[in-house]
Amino acid sequence: MVRAEPYGSGHIHDTFCVEFARGDVRQRAIVQRMNEQIFRDLPALMENIERVTKHVSAKVAGEPDGERRALRLIPTREGATWRRDDAGDAWRAYWKIERARTVDAVSAPEQAFEAGKAFGRFQELLADLPAPRLHETIKDFHHTPKRFAALRRAIAADAAGRAKTADAEIAFALAQEPMTRVLLEAGLPERVTHNDTKINNVMLDDATGEGMCVIDLDTAMPGLAPYDFGDMVRTATSLTAEDERDLSKVGMEFELYEALLRGYLSTAGGFLTKAERALLAFSGRLITFEIGMRFLTDYLAGDTYFKVHREGHNLDRCRTQFALARSIGEQEERMNRLAETLG
């Protein structure tokens, strides 16, 4: 090994970029100490990742830059996909995708297009993943009715004595109850979905800006296609931070949405059903509301899940997400018309 240093902006695992030499050739790997507080069944997690990476790698092998279009696990000497060290910590490693980078936020329509295209391609490549069904690494991750029930319990318990400071947010959330069931009751086909579709999980080519590869596969598992698209709308179409306090600045930028949708349909359009397409715009409002609801639940519980950096941080996050959900709702009819024109 030549050197190792912390890498990336993730908050779950401890991630390092490790450079080592093989004769005159230097190579780099991304090495991670996995967080078992979040992912308690590592064999299931790593089985999912092994199956997904092998399937995607096989399908892109003949393409230009094929080795840069899929994550590749580095096996241990025993041929396993991960191992424990003497201290009991669990580790895994991937080959680093060179000449590519990530960005933490979308800054232009071209980036929104590439994010949508990359995540749509990810779903497309895995549409024919053979049985068995992938493991659910986080149970009921996007089960919005259960998230809503958890919020009701948090309101009733008011464990931190904060409910009186969030009257407006609680009232707004409770009024949205009917929408929480829409996706689950729509009869949509189950897909392999990524479930964390932020642009910083797409490697962008240094020279062209093309979305080369989707990374961070911990939550790749069974789901609904609009889950992924909805979270893309939440994270790629607003230019403000997730915890912006000036709510007058918060809103969905339609130009970014149009680029995102065009990119997504350029790759996912071939397999999506009519029902899935019809719910893409709605999914943006639903998933944005869902994460806002989760921030509100955690605020009422005393900040027990999300890391906070100031007093009322989760309430600020909740307010931002609810403001964005309102903005999406106000533009939903226009969003649907755009989807219809794109076929």
C-alpha positions in Angstrom: 0.0 0.0 0.0 1.3 3.5 -0.9 -1.3 5.6 0.9 -4.8 5.7 2.3 -7.0 8.7 3.1 -10.7 9.4 4.0 -12.8 9.7 0.9 -16.2 11.1 0.0 -19.0 12.8 1.9 -21.1 9.8 3.1 -22.4 9.6 6.6 -23.0 5.9 7.0 -19.8 4.0 6.5 -16.2 4.9 7.1 -14.8 5.3 3.5 -11.1 5.5 2.4 -9.3 5.7 -0.9 -6.4 3.4 -0.9 -3.6 3.5 -3.4 -1.2 0.6 -3.9 1.4 -0.5 -6.3 1.6 -3.6 -8.5 5.1 -3.4 -9.9 5.2 -0.2 -11.9 1.4 0.1 -12.0 -0.5 2.0 -9.3 -4.1 1.2 -8.6 -6.7 2.7 -6.3 -9.6 1.1 -4.4 -12.4 2.4 -2.3 -12.4 0.6 1.1 -15.2 0.8 3.5 -15.7 -0.2 7.2 -19.4 -1.0 7.2 -21.9 0.4 9.7 -23.7 -2.5 11.3 -25.9 -0.2 13.4 -27.7 0.7 10.1 -27.2 -2.6 8.2 -27.6 -5.4 10.7 -27.6 -8.3 8.2 -24.3 -8.0 6.4 -24.4 -11.3 4.6 -27.8 -10.3 3.0 -26.5 -6.9 2.2 -23.4 -8.2 0.5 -25.2 -10.9 -1.3 -27.5 -8.2 -2.9 -24.5 -6.1 -3.9 -22.6 -9.1 -5.3 -25.6 -10.1 -7.5 -26.3 -6.5 -8.6 -22.7 -5.7 -9.5 -22.1 -9.0 -11.4 -25.3 -8.6 -13.4 -24.6 -5.0 -14.3 -21.0 -5.7 -15.1 -21.9 -8.5 -17.4 -24.4 -6.4 -19.3 -22.1 -3.4 -19.9 -18.9 -5.5 -20.5 -19.0 -4.9 -24.3 -19.7 -1.2 -24.2 -17.1 1.6 -24.5 -15.6 2.2 -21.1 -17.5 -0.9 -19.8 -15.2 -1.3 -16.8 -16.1 2.2 -15.6 -19.9 1.7 -16.0 -20.3 -0.8 -13.1 -19.0 -1.1 -9.6 -16.7 -4.1 -9.2 -16.1 -5.7 -5.8 -12.6 -6.7 -4.9 -12.7 -10.2 -3.4 -10.7 -11.3 -0.3 -7.9 -13.8 -0.6 -10.5 -16.5 0.3 -12.8 -15.3 -2.5 -15.4 -13.6 -0.2 -17.0 -10.2 -0.9 -16.2 -8.9 2.6 -14.3 -9.8 5.8 -13.9 -9.0 9.5 -10.7 -7.8 10.9 -9.2 -8.8 14.3 -11.2 -6.1 16.0 -14.5 -7.4 14.7 -15.1 -4.6 12.2 -16.5 -5.6 8.8 -14.8 -4.3 5.6 -15.4 -4.4 1.8 -13.6 -2.9 -1.2 -14.4 -1.8 -4.7 -12.1 -0.8 -7.6 -12.1 3.0 -7.9 -13.8 4.4 -11.0 -11.1 6.6 -12.4 -11.4 9.8 -14.3 -14.8 10.5 -12.8 -16.1 12.4 -9.8 -19.3 13.1 -7.8 -21.0 16.4 -7.0 -23.1 17.0 -4.0 -25.8 19.0 -5.7 -27.2 19.6 -9.1 -26.1 23.0 -10.5 -27.3 22.8 -14.1 -29.9 21.1 -16.3 -27.2 19.0 -17.9 -26.4 17.4 -14.5 -30.1 16.7 -13.8 -30.3 15.0 -17.2 -27.3 12.8 -16.5 -28.6 11.9 -13.0 -32.0 10.8 -14.4 -30.3 8.9 -17.3 -28.0 7.1 -15.0 -30.6 6.0 -12.5 -33.0 5.0 -15.3 -30.2 2.9 -16.8 -29.6 1.3 -13.5 -33.3 0.2 -13.3 -33.2 -0.9 -16.9 -30.1 -3.0 -16.5 -31.6 -4.8 -13.5 -35.1 -5.3 -15.0 -34.1 -8.9 -15.9 -32.2 -9.8 -12.8 -32.9 -13.5 -12.3 -34.6 -14.9 -9.2 -34.5 -15.1 -6.2 -35.8 -11.7 -5.1 -33.2 -9.4 -3.5 -33.2 -9.0 0.3 -34.8 -5.9 1.8 -31.8 -4.4 3.5 -34.0 -1.8 5.2 -37.5 -3.1 5.8 -40.4 -1.0 4.6 -38.1 1.8 3.5 -40.6 3.6 1.4 -43.8 2.3 3.0 -45.4 5.7 3.4 -48.4 4.6 5.4 -46.1 3.1 8.0 -44.1 6.3 8.1 -47.3 8.1 8.6 -48.3 5.8 11.5 -44.9 6.4 13.1 -45.5 10.1 12.9 -48.9 9.7 14.6 -47.2 7.8 17.4 -44.6 10.5 17.8 -47.2 13.2 18.0 -49.1 11.3 20.7 -46.0 10.5 22.7 -44.5 13.9 22.3 -41.4 12.5 24.0 -39.3 15.7 23.8 -42.2 18.1 24.5 -41.8 19.7 21.1 -45.3 19.2 19.6 -46.4 22.7 20.5 -43.5 24.2 18.4 -44.6 22.3 15.3 -48.4 22.9 15.2 -48.4 24.1 11.6 -46.2 21.2 10.4 -48.2 18.6 12.2 -51.5 20.0 10.8 -50.0 20.0 7.3 -48.7 16.4 7.6 -52.0 15.0 9.0 -53.9 16.5 6.1 -51.8 14.5 3.6 -52.8 11.1 4.9 -54.9 10.1 1.8 -51.8 10.5 -0.5 -49.7 8.1 1.5 -51.5 5.1 0.1 -51.5 6.0 -3.6 -48.4 4.3 -4.9 -48.8 1.1 -2.8 -52.4 0.7 -4.0 -51.7 1.5 -7.7 -50.8 -2.1 -8.6 -47.4 -1.2 -9.9 -44.8 -3.9 -10.8 -42.0 -4.6 -8.4 -38.6 -3.5 -9.7 -35.0 -3.5 -8.5 -34.6 0.1 -7.3 -31.7 2.0 -5.8 -33.6 3.9 -3.1 -31.0 6.7 -2.6 -31.1 8.5 -5.9 -29.1 11.7 -5.0 -26.7 13.0 -7.7 -23.7 12.3 -5.5 -24.4 8.6 -6.1 -23.6 9.0 -9.8 -20.0 9.1 -11.0 -19.7 11.8 -13.6 -17.0 11.6 -16.3 -14.3 14.2 -15.7 -14.1 15.2 -19.4 -17.7 14.9 -20.6 -19.9 15.1 -17.5 -21.6 11.9 -18.6 -23.2 9.8 -15.8 -20.9 6.8 -16.0 -21.9 4.6 -13.0 -24.3 4.5 -10.1 -22.7 3.9 -6.8 -23.7 3.2 -3.1 -25.8 0.1 -3.6 -26.6 -0.6 0.1 -30.3 0.1 -0.5 -30.6 -1.6 -3.9 -33.6 -3.9 -3.2 -37.1 -4.6 -4.4 -39.2 -1.4 -4.8 -41.3 0.7 -7.1 -39.8 2.6 -10.0 -41.5 5.9 -8.9 -39.8 5.7 -5.5 -36.5 6.3 -7.3 -37.8 9.0 -9.6 -39.6 10.7 -6.7 -36.4 11.0 -4.7 -34.6 12.3 -7.8 -37.2 15.1 -8.0 -36.7 15.9 -4.4 -32.9 16.1 -4.6 -32.3 17.3 -8.1 -34.9 20.0 -8.9 -34.4 22.4 -6.0 -31.3 24.7 -5.8 -31.6 25.2 -2.0 -30.1 23.2 0.8 -32.2 20.5 2.4 -32.3 22.6 5.6 -32.8 26.1 4.0 -34.4 28.4 6.6 -35.6 31.0 4.2 -38.6 29.1 2.7 -39.2 31.9 0.1 -36.2 30.4 -1.7 -37.5 26.9 -1.7 -39.2 25.5 -4.8 -39.0 23.1 -7.7 -37.2 24.5 -10.7 -39.2 23.3 -13.7 -36.2 23.5 -16.1 -34.3 21.1 -13.9 -37.4 18.8 -13.7 -37.7 18.7 -17.5 -34.1 17.8 -17.9 -34.4 15.1 -15.2 -37.5 13.6 -16.7 -35.9 13.6 -20.2 -32.8 11.9 -18.9 -34.8 9.3 -17.0 -37.1 8.4 -19.8 -34.2 8.1 -22.3 -33.2 4.9 -20.4 -36.2 3.8 -18.4 -38.8 4.7 -20.9 -38.6 1.4 -22.7 -39.8 -0.8 -19.7 -42.0 1.5 -17.7 -45.7 0.7 -17.8 -48.4 3.3 -18.5 -49.3 3.3 -14.8 -45.8 3.9 -13.7 -45.4 6.8 -16.1 -48.6 8.4 -14.9 -47.3 8.5 -11.3 -43.9 10.0 -11.9 -44.9 13.6 -11.2 -46.9 12.6 -8.2 -44.0 10.5 -6.8 -41.9 13.7 -6.5 -44.5 15.3 -4.2 -45.0 12.0 -2.2 -41.4 11.2 -1.6 -40.6 14.8 -0.7 -43.5 14.8 1.8 -42.3 11.4 3.1 -38.8 12.6 4.0 -40.3 15.8 5.5 -42.5 13.6 7.6 -39.5 11.5 8.8 -37.7 14.7 9.8 -40.8 15.8 11.7 -41.1 12.4 13.4 -37.5 12.5 14.5 -37.8 16.1 15.8 -40.8 15.1 17.9 -38.9 12.1 19.2 -35.9 14.1 20.3 -33.6 13.8 17.3 -32.8 10.1 17.7 -32.2 9.1 14.1 -30.9 11.9 11.9 -27.7 13.7 12.9 -28.4 17.3 13.8 -26.0 20.3 14.0 -28.1 22.9 15.6 -31.2 23.4 17.8 -34.4 22.7 15.7 -32.4 21.3 12.8 -34.8 18.5 12.0 -37.8 20.9 12.2 -35.9 23.2 9.7 -35.4 20.2 7.4 -39.1 19.3 7.7 -40.2 22.8 6.8 -38.0 22.9 3.8 -39.3 19.5 2.5 -42.9 20.5 3.1 -42.3 23.8 1.2 -40.8 21.8 -1.7 -43.7 19.4 -1.6 -46.1 22.3 -1.9 -44.2 23.7 -4.8 -44.2 20.3 -6.6 -47.9 20.0 -6.0 -48.5 23.4 -7.5 -46.6 22.4 -10.7 -47.9 18.8 -10.9 -50.4 19.4 -13.7 -47.6 20.9 -15.9 -45.3 18.1 -14.9 -47.9 15.5 -16.1 -48.4 17.4 -19.4 -44.7 17.2 -20.0 -44.7 13.4 -19.4 -47.5 13.0 -21.9 -45.6 15.0 -24.6 -42.6 12.8 -24.1 -44.6 9.7 -24.8 
